Amino acid sequence: MSAATRAGRRLVRAGSLVAALGLWQLLTAYDVNLWLRFEQFPTVGEVASALADRVGTSAYWQDLGHSLRRIVTGFLLAAVLGVAAGTAIARSRWAADLLGPLVEVVRPIPAIALVPVAILLLPTNEQGIVFITCAAAFFPVLVSTRHAVRALSPVWEEAVRTMGGGRARVLWSVVLPGALPGVFGGLSVGVGVAWICVISAEMISGEYGVGYRTWQDYTVVDYPGVFVGMVTIGALGLLTSTAVELTGRRVTAWLPRPAARGAAPRAGAPSGPDTPSGTAAPAPAPTPVHAGPAPDPAPDPPSRPDPGPVADRHPDPGPAPDPTPDPVSEKEPVP
């Protein structure tokens, strides 16, 4: 991808955000009230002013630190446990029989519904919020890992076993590296779900954090403060999702990357239906088998003589013999 293309994409992304903010400002400045009501909606300028005031206080950064600590702790626990459980279920029949039904029963339960369970089981609210965050991110990671491991080609494992590798070598050299793209897909989904649940848990039972502060602003009808919390949550979610994606690209750098659309193919690189040019690659020239001179062609087989027309090949047998006996041969011999 050229520098001009990258710059153009960045401009498009920035332009989309600017357009959304401009539309927000217009709707709130003119108090549009068609079907959606924007009379009490804060303007972009009011939210920006409230954000500038909050950034200069220590309470804002304290809430930010609490939320980040909870999300990092819960997400790391979910990543380790999810990858381990997903790999075990995909590789072991016993693990699939023991853990599979339990996972499928618990997985549909929303993580935020586990708040009463966390309050009953864990001694502090901090541990309960981390537990809910871990539970929210655990199942996307587990399911993605399970499908990624099961989708691996058995040829790789057979090759390692043929060269004398054991189960541990197969796990660390074939299974985990081959499943990394699917694992990081689950991690990307899990970090987003974890943010949803950690903010909800902070609103319900937290004492500090971005979610707790946002709910407090709502109770005192401080709508610009509510939007400051929403903007902060969105920015934190963008940063953590980008960090997970960049880590995944770095860890799976050995994988082949598809060429960007519209980019010119590299010199000597074959192009096919899935390549930017969209044309089939030319067939390579055949390699000659003999390095020396080509052998003389085999002589043609001798031509057979033309048998001629069908009539010549079957001569006329002549008239059929007369079946009447010869009278001379029937005379009695002379004594």
C-alpha positions in Angstrom: 0.0 0.0 0.0 1.4 3.3 -1.0 1.8 6.4 1.2 -0.8 8.3 -0.7 -3.3 5.4 -0.2 -2.6 5.3 3.5 -3.0 9.0 3.8 -6.3 8.9 1.9 -7.7 6.2 4.2 -6.7 8.2 7.3 -8.5 11.2 5.9 -11.6 9.2 5.3 -11.6 7.9 8.8 -11.0 11.3 10.3 -13.7 12.8 8.1 -16.3 10.3 9.2 -15.7 11.3 12.9 -15.8 15.0 12.0 -19.0 14.5 10.1 -20.7 12.7 13.0 -19.6 15.5 15.4 -20.9 18.1 13.0 -24.3 16.4 12.7 -24.5 16.1 16.5 -23.7 19.8 16.9 -26.4 20.8 14.4 -29.1 18.7 15.9 -28.5 19.9 19.4 -27.8 23.5 18.6 -31.2 23.9 16.8 -33.1 21.7 19.3 -34.4 19.4 16.6 -37.5 17.5 17.8 -38.9 15.3 15.1 -39.1 11.8 16.4 -35.9 11.9 18.3 -35.7 14.7 20.9 -32.5 16.7 21.1 -33.7 19.6 23.4 -31.9 18.3 26.5 -29.1 16.7 24.6 -25.7 18.4 25.4 -23.9 20.0 22.5 -20.4 19.1 21.4 -19.0 22.3 22.9 -20.6 21.5 26.3 -19.2 18.0 26.3 -15.7 19.2 25.3 -15.8 21.9 28.0 -16.8 19.3 30.7 -14.1 16.9 29.4 -11.4 19.6 29.7 -12.6 20.3 33.3 -12.5 16.6 34.2 -9.1 16.0 32.8 -7.6 18.5 35.1 -8.8 16.7 38.2 -7.2 13.8 40.1 -10.5 12.0 40.5 -10.8 11.5 36.7 -7.4 9.8 36.5 -8.1 7.7 39.6 -11.3 6.4 38.0 -9.4 5.7 34.8 -6.7 3.7 36.7 -9.3 1.6 38.6 -11.1 0.7 35.4 -7.9 -0.2 33.5 -6.6 -2.3 36.3 -9.9 -4.3 36.5 -10.1 -4.8 32.7 -6.4 -5.9 32.4 -6.6 -8.3 35.3 -9.9 -9.9 34.2 -9.0 -10.0 30.5 -5.6 -11.7 31.1 -7.2 -14.3 33.3 -9.9 -14.9 30.7 -7.2 -15.2 27.9 -5.2 -17.8 29.8 -8.1 -19.9 31.0 -10.0 -19.6 27.7 -7.1 -20.8 25.6 -6.3 -23.6 27.9 -9.9 -24.8 28.2 -10.6 -24.4 24.4 -7.5 -26.4 23.5 -8.3 -29.2 26.0 -11.9 -29.5 24.7 -10.7 -29.6 21.1 -7.9 -32.1 21.7 -9.3 -34.4 24.4 -12.4 -36.5 24.3 -12.6 -36.7 28.0 -12.3 -32.9 28.4 -15.0 -32.4 25.8 -17.3 -34.8 27.6 -16.7 -33.3 31.0 -16.5 -29.6 30.2 -18.5 -29.3 27.0 -22.0 -29.6 28.5 -21.1 -27.3 31.4 -19.7 -24.6 29.0 -22.8 -24.7 26.8 -25.1 -24.3 29.8 -23.3 -21.4 31.4 -22.3 -19.6 28.2 -25.7 -18.1 27.3 -26.0 -16.5 30.8 -25.1 -12.8 30.6 -22.0 -11.9 32.6 -23.8 -9.0 34.3 -26.4 -11.5 35.6 -23.5 -13.0 37.7 -23.3 -9.9 39.9 -25.4 -11.5 42.7 -23.2 -14.7 42.4 -20.1 -12.6 42.7 -21.4 -10.7 45.7 -22.2 -14.0 47.5 -19.0 -15.8 46.6 -16.2 -13.1 46.8 -15.4 -11.1 49.8 -14.8 -7.7 48.1 -16.5 -5.7 45.4 -13.2 -5.3 43.6 -12.8 -9.1 43.2 -16.4 -9.4 42.1 -15.9 -6.9 39.3 -12.8 -8.7 38.2 -14.7 -12.0 38.2 -17.5 -10.6 36.1 -15.0 -9.1 33.6 -13.2 -12.5 33.4 -16.4 -14.4 32.8 -17.5 -12.0 30.1 -14.2 -12.4 28.1 -13.7 -16.1 28.9 -16.4 -17.7 26.6 -15.5 -15.8 23.4 -11.9 -16.8 23.8 -12.8 -20.4 24.6 -15.2 -20.9 21.7 -12.8 -19.3 19.2 -9.9 -21.4 20.4 -11.9 -24.6 20.2 -13.0 -24.0 16.6 -9.5 -22.9 15.6 -7.8 -26.0 17.0 -10.4 -28.3 15.5 -9.9 -26.7 12.1 -6.2 -27.5 11.9 -5.1 -29.9 9.2 -4.0 -33.3 10.6 -1.2 -33.4 8.0 0.9 -31.1 10.2 0.6 -33.2 13.3 1.3 -36.4 11.3 4.5 -34.8 9.9 5.7 -33.9 13.4 4.9 -37.4 14.7 6.7 -39.0 11.7 9.9 -37.1 12.7 9.6 -38.4 16.3 7.8 -35.6 18.0 5.7 -36.3 21.0 2.4 -34.8 22.2 4.1 -31.8 23.9 6.0 -31.0 20.7 2.8 -31.2 18.6 1.1 -28.9 21.1 3.7 -26.2 21.1 4.9 -26.5 17.5 1.7 -27.2 15.6 -1.5 -26.7 17.6 -0.9 -23.4 19.4 0.9 -21.6 16.5 -1.7 -22.8 14.0 -4.6 -21.7 16.1 -3.2 -18.2 16.9 -5.3 -16.4 14.2 -8.5 -17.8 15.7 -7.4 -17.2 19.2 -6.7 -13.5 18.6 -10.1 -13.2 16.9 -11.6 -14.4 20.1 -9.5 -12.0 22.1 -10.6 -9.1 20.0 -14.2 -10.0 20.7 -13.6 -10.7 24.4 -11.9 -7.4 25.1 -15.0 -5.5 23.8 -17.4 -7.6 25.8 -15.2 -7.2 28.9 -15.5 -3.4 28.7 -19.3 -3.7 28.5 -19.4 -5.8 31.6 -16.8 -4.0 33.7 -18.6 -0.6 33.2 -22.0 -2.3 34.1 -20.5 -3.9 37.2 -19.0 -0.6 38.3 -22.4 1.1 37.9 -24.0 -1.6 40.0 -21.5 -2.3 42.8 -18.4 -0.3 42.2 -16.9 2.5 44.3 -14.5 3.9 41.8 -14.1 3.7 38.1 -15.4 5.3 34.9 -18.7 3.4 35.1 -19.3 4.4 38.7 -18.5 8.1 37.9 -20.8 8.0 34.8 -23.7 6.7 36.9 -23.1 9.3 39.6 -23.3 12.0 37.0 -26.6 10.6 35.7 -28.1 10.6 39.2 -27.4 14.3 39.6 -28.6 15.1 36.1 -25.2 16.1 34.8 -25.7 15.1 31.2 -22.4 16.6 29.9 -20.6 14.5 32.6 -22.4 11.4 31.4 -21.2 12.0 27.9 -17.7 12.6 29.2 -17.8 9.1 30.7 -19.1 7.7 27.4 -16.3 9.3 25.4 -13.8 8.0 27.9 -15.1 4.5 27.7 -15.0 4.6 23.9 -11.5 5.9 23.8 -10.3 3.2 26.3 -12.1 0.5 24.3 -10.4 1.7 21.1 -7.0 1.7 22.7 -7.3 -1.8 24.2 -8.8 -3.3 21.0 -6.0 -1.7 18.9 -3.4 -3.1 21.3 -4.8 -6.6 21.0 -4.9 -6.4 17.2 -1.3 -5.1 16.9 -0.1 -7.8 19.3 -1.9 -10.4 17.1 -0.2 -9.1 14.0 3.2 -9.1 15.7 2.8 -12.7 17.0 1.4 -14.0 13.7 3.9 -12.1 11.5 5.0 -15.5 10.0 1.6 -15.9 8.3 1.2 -14.8 4.6 -0.7 -11.5 4.4 -3.2 -10.8 1.5 -2.2 -8.0 -0.8 -4.2 -4.8 -0.4 -6.9 -4.1 -3.0 -5.8 -1.8 -5.8 -2.1 -2.3 -5.2 0.1 -3.3 -8.1 1.4 -6.9 -7.9 5.0 -7.4 -7.1 7.4 -8.3 -9.9 7.5 -12.0 -10.5 4.5 -12.6 -8.2 1.8 -14.8 -9.7 -1.6 -13.2 -9.9 -4.9 -15.1 -9.8 -8.6 -14.5 -9.2 -7.9 -13.4 -5.6 -5.0 -11.1 -6.5 -5.4 -7.4 -7.2 -5.1 -7.8 -11.0 -7.8 -10.4 -11.1 -6.1 -12.3 -14.0 -4.9 -15.8 -14.0 -1.2 -16.5 -13.6 0.5 -17.7 -16.8 1.5 -21.3 -16.9 5.3 -21.8 -16.3 7.4 -22.9 -19.2 8.1 -26.7 -19.1 11.6 -27.7 -18.1 13.4 -29.9 -20.6 14.3 -33.3 -19.3 17.5 -33.9 -21.4 20.3 -31.5 -21.1 21.9 -32.7 -24.4 20.6 -32.6 -27.9 17.1 -33.9 -28.5 17.0 -37.5 -29.8 16.1 -38.3 -33.4 12.4 -38.9 -33.9 11.4 -42.6 -34.3 11.0 -43.7 -37.9 7.6 -44.1 -39.3 6.4 -47.7 -39.5 6.4 -49.1 -43.1 3.3 -48.5 -45.0 1.2 -51.6 -45.8 0.3 -52.1 -49.5 -3.0 -50.9 -50.5 -5.2 -54.0 -50.8 -7.2 -52.3 -53.5 -11.0 -52.4 -53.9 -13.1 -54.8 -52.1 -13.8 -56.7 -55.3 -10.1 -57.4 -55.9 -9.6 -58.8 -52.5 -12.3 -61.4 -53.1 -11.9 -63.0 -56.6 -14.9 -64.5 -58.4 -15.0 -68.2 -57.7 -16.6 -68.8 -61.2 -19.8 -70.7 -62.1 -21.0 -73.2 -59.6 -20.5 -76.9 -60.6 -23.4 -78.8 -62.2 -24.9 -81.2 -59.7 -26.1 -83.5 -62.6 -23.9 -86.6 -62.7 -21.8 -87.4 -65.8 -23.4 -90.2 -67.8 -20.1 -91.7 -68.9 -18.9 -92.1 -65.3 -22.2 -94.0 -64.5 -21.7 -96.7 -67.2 -20.8 -100.2 -66.0 -17.3 -101.3 -66.7 -16.7 -103.6 -69.8 -15.8 -107.1 -68.7 
